[in-house]
Amino acid sequence: MQLSILTNFRGEFAALLAAFFWSLASVVYSQVGEKIPAIGLNLIKGIIAIALLLLTVVLRGSIFPDIELTIIGLLLLSGIIGIAIGDSAYLTTLKCLGPRRALLMETLAPPLTAILAFIFLQERLPLSAWLGIILTVLGVAWVVTERVGEGVFGSTHLRRGLFFGLLAEVCQAVGILLSHLALTQTEISPLWSTLLRLSGGTVVLLLWLFVKRENVNLLLKPLQSKRTFALLGLATFLGTYLGILLQQTALKFTAAGIAQALNSTSPLFVLPIAASLGDRVSLRAIFGAIIAIAGIVLLFQGS
């Protein structure tokens, strides 16, 4: 029975696990991002994640799948839009608005993804799934919009943070849609789709730095600190390597809108992390979590 549940809902469980790992990574990225520019941070984490994925490919003896160039192109484009542009924009948002409010912006991605999937892929979700998406988004939004004394929204970073937050979520929705299309049309594994996406995004970031003639040594200088390098390595392993791998697994085995709604529950996992670090978790945060969990239950029923 338990095995059957895991098999039937493997996409949903993968999305929730991805959200958990991303919540851990976001806390670390918000600290490391104070020392490294967003594009540099995105490039470094991409290179580390690609190395980990290649090691996984070698250890598993995985052979490159026999797929059409169109599918490869879709995944590369997904990486360029979702990772090179989207992740760089998100890391900038993280720096401008802080982790809680940056995660708030992520709640825009599920409805965007579901609407785009409906328009371009004719992917229809039952009413319970739409209600689940709405409840999950509202619950998460209620948690992260609580005033926490940061005063960020009164700062000069507001417009910049909101602009890059919106850009990140649009790119995320488009990137996820392209990945979902490639994964559901072929037998390509989430491992190879993750590697192709990251490769596309990382190559574009390298080209961007070359065109802009950025000082790479200056970007890498903060990594001379063993603590900074260790934190970045941990965040990359959890958020980029495991997180994107699980995200791709979710997109292969469940609807794009459902996968993205569950991927956006990261703020809920931040609550126990905050409590363990000594922060007070309010009743509002707890009620918001309950609403989001109710939405998650509806999403599972609508799958």
C-alpha positions in Angstrom: 0.0 0.0 0.0 2.7 2.5 1.0 4.8 1.6 -2.0 1.7 2.1 -4.2 1.2 5.6 -2.8 4.9 6.5 -3.4 4.6 5.2 -7.0 1.3 6.9 -7.8 2.4 10.3 -6.3 6.1 10.2 -7.0 5.9 13.4 -8.9 4.2 15.2 -6.1 6.5 13.8 -3.4 9.5 14.8 -5.6 8.2 18.4 -5.9 7.7 18.7 -2.1 11.2 17.3 -1.5 12.6 19.8 -4.0 10.9 22.6 -2.1 12.4 21.4 1.2 15.9 21.4 -0.2 15.4 24.8 -1.9 14.3 26.3 1.4 17.6 25.2 3.0 19.6 26.5 0.0 17.8 29.9 0.0 18.8 30.6 3.6 22.5 29.8 2.6 22.3 31.7 -0.7 21.0 34.8 1.1 24.2 34.8 3.2 26.6 34.0 0.4 24.9 36.4 -2.0 26.1 39.3 0.2 29.7 38.6 -1.0 29.2 37.4 -4.5 27.3 39.1 -7.4 24.1 37.3 -8.5 25.4 36.3 -12.0 28.7 35.1 -10.5 26.9 33.1 -7.8 24.6 31.6 -10.4 27.6 30.6 -12.6 29.6 29.1 -9.8 26.7 27.0 -8.5 26.0 25.9 -12.1 29.5 24.7 -12.6 29.5 22.8 -9.3 26.1 21.2 -10.0 27.2 20.1 -13.5 30.3 18.5 -12.0 28.1 16.6 -9.5 25.7 15.5 -12.3 28.5 14.3 -14.5 29.9 12.3 -11.6 26.4 10.8 -11.1 26.2 9.9 -14.8 29.6 8.1 -14.7 28.8 6.2 -11.5 25.4 5.1 -12.8 26.9 4.3 -16.3 24.0 6.3 -17.8 24.1 6.6 -21.6 23.0 9.7 -23.4 19.4 9.1 -24.6 18.5 8.8 -28.2 16.3 11.8 -28.6 15.6 14.3 -31.3 17.5 17.6 -31.5 14.3 19.4 -31.0 14.0 18.0 -27.5 17.6 18.8 -26.7 16.9 22.4 -28.0 13.9 22.7 -25.7 15.9 21.7 -22.6 18.8 24.0 -23.5 16.4 26.8 -24.0 14.6 25.9 -20.8 18.0 26.3 -19.0 18.8 29.6 -20.7 15.5 31.1 -19.7 14.9 29.4 -16.4 18.4 29.2 -15.0 20.7 31.7 -16.7 18.1 34.5 -16.6 15.6 33.3 -14.0 18.0 32.2 -11.3 20.1 35.3 -11.7 17.0 37.4 -11.3 15.9 35.4 -8.3 19.3 35.8 -6.6 19.1 39.5 -7.2 15.7 39.5 -5.6 17.0 37.6 -2.7 19.6 40.3 -2.1 17.1 43.2 -2.5 14.1 41.8 -0.6 15.5 39.1 1.7 14.6 35.4 1.7 11.1 35.6 3.0 9.8 38.2 0.5 11.8 36.7 -2.3 10.1 33.4 -1.6 6.8 35.3 -1.7 7.4 36.3 -5.3 7.7 32.5 -6.1 4.0 32.1 -5.4 3.3 33.8 -8.7 4.9 30.9 -10.6 2.3 28.1 -10.0 -0.7 30.0 -11.5 1.5 31.3 -14.3 2.7 27.8 -15.1 -0.8 26.3 -15.0 -2.2 29.0 -17.2 0.6 28.7 -19.8 0.3 24.9 -19.7 -3.5 25.3 -20.4 -2.9 27.7 -23.3 0.0 26.1 -25.0 -0.2 22.4 -24.0 -4.0 22.1 -23.5 -3.2 20.6 -20.1 -6.5 20.8 -18.2 -6.6 20.4 -14.5 -9.7 19.4 -12.5 -11.4 22.0 -10.3 -9.9 20.4 -7.1 -6.4 21.0 -8.5 -7.1 24.6 -9.3 -8.6 25.1 -5.8 -5.5 23.4 -4.4 -3.2 25.7 -6.3 -5.1 28.8 -5.1 -5.1 27.6 -1.4 -1.4 26.7 -1.6 -0.4 30.1 -3.0 -2.6 31.9 -0.5 -1.2 30.0 2.4 2.4 30.5 1.4 1.7 34.2 0.6 0.1 34.7 4.0 3.2 33.2 5.7 5.8 35.3 3.9 4.0 38.6 3.9 3.9 38.8 7.6 5.9 41.8 8.9 9.2 40.6 10.3 10.8 43.9 11.1 13.1 43.9 8.1 11.8 47.2 6.7 12.8 46.1 3.2 9.7 47.3 1.4 10.4 50.9 2.5 13.9 50.8 1.2 15.4 51.9 -2.2 15.7 48.2 -3.2 11.9 47.8 -3.5 11.4 48.5 -7.2 14.6 46.7 -8.2 13.6 43.7 -6.0 10.0 43.6 -7.4 11.2 43.9 -11.0 13.7 41.1 -10.7 11.2 39.0 -8.7 8.6 39.3 -11.5 11.2 38.6 -14.1 12.4 35.5 -12.2 8.9 34.0 -11.9 8.0 34.6 -15.6 11.3 32.9 -16.6 10.7 30.1 -14.1 7.2 29.5 -15.5 8.4 29.4 -19.2 11.5 27.3 -18.3 9.3 24.8 -16.4 6.8 24.6 -19.3 9.6 23.8 -21.8 11.0 21.2 -19.5 7.6 19.6 -18.9 7.0 19.4 -22.7 10.4 17.7 -23.3 10.0 15.3 -20.4 6.5 14.2 -21.3 7.2 13.8 -25.0 10.2 11.5 -24.6 11.8 8.8 -22.4 14.6 11.1 -21.3 15.4 10.8 -17.6 15.3 13.7 -15.1 19.1 13.2 -14.7 19.8 14.0 -18.3 17.2 16.8 -18.6 18.7 18.4 -15.5 22.2 18.2 -17.0 21.1 19.7 -20.3 19.2 22.5 -18.6 22.2 23.4 -16.4 24.6 23.2 -19.3 22.5 25.6 -21.4 22.2 28.1 -18.6 25.8 27.9 -17.5 27.2 28.3 -21.1 25.1 31.5 -21.6 26.4 32.9 -18.3 30.0 32.2 -19.3 29.3 34.0 -22.6 27.7 36.9 -20.8 30.7 37.4 -18.6 33.0 37.2 -21.6 31.1 39.8 -23.5 30.9 42.1 -20.5 34.6 41.5 -19.8 33.9 40.8 -16.2 36.9 40.2 -13.9 36.5 36.5 -13.1 39.2 36.6 -10.4 37.2 39.3 -8.6 34.1 37.1 -8.8 35.9 34.1 -7.4 37.8 36.0 -4.7 35.1 35.4 -2.0 35.6 31.7 -2.5 39.1 31.9 -1.0 37.3 31.8 2.3 36.8 28.1 3.2 33.6 28.9 5.1 32.1 30.7 2.1 33.1 27.9 -0.3 31.7 25.2 2.0 28.4 27.0 2.4 28.1 27.5 -1.4 29.0 23.9 -2.0 26.3 22.8 0.5 23.7 25.1 -1.0 24.5 24.0 -4.5 24.3 20.3 -3.6 20.9 20.8 -1.9 19.2 23.5 -4.0 20.7 23.0 -7.5 21.9 19.4 -7.8 19.1 17.7 -5.8 16.6 20.5 -6.1 16.5 20.7 -9.9 16.9 16.9 -10.3 13.7 16.4 -8.1 12.0 19.3 -9.9 12.6 17.6 -13.2 11.3 14.3 -11.7 8.1 16.1 -10.6 7.6 17.6 -14.1 7.9 14.1 -15.7 5.3 12.5 -13.5 2.7 15.1 -12.7 1.1 18.2 -14.3 3.2 21.3 -14.7 0.9 23.5 -12.6 0.7 21.0 -9.8 4.5 20.4 -9.8 5.2 24.2 -9.6 2.6 24.8 -6.8 4.3 22.1 -4.7 7.7 23.4 -5.6 6.7 26.8 -4.3 6.0 25.6 -0.7 9.6 26.4 0.3 8.5 29.1 2.8 6.6 26.5 4.8 9.8 24.5 5.4 11.6 27.7 6.4 9.3 27.9 9.5 10.8 25.0 11.4 14.3 26.1 10.3 13.6 29.5 11.7 12.2 28.1 14.9 15.3 25.8 15.3 17.5 28.9 14.9 15.7 30.7 17.8 13.2 32.8 15.8 9.6 33.1 17.0 7.1 31.4 14.8 3.8 33.3 15.0 0.2 32.0 14.9 -0.2 33.7 11.5 2.6 31.6 10.1 1.1 28.4 11.6 -2.4 29.2 10.2 -0.8 30.0 6.8 1.0 26.7 6.8 -2.3 24.9 7.6 -4.0 26.6 4.6 -1.2 25.7 2.3 -1.2 22.1 3.5 -4.9 21.9 2.8 -4.1 23.1 -0.7 -1.5 20.4 -1.0 -4.0 17.7 0.0 -6.4 19.0 -2.8 -3.5 18.9 -5.3 -2.9 15.2 -4.5 -6.6 14.5 -4.9 -6.6 16.3 -8.2 -3.7 14.4 -9.6 
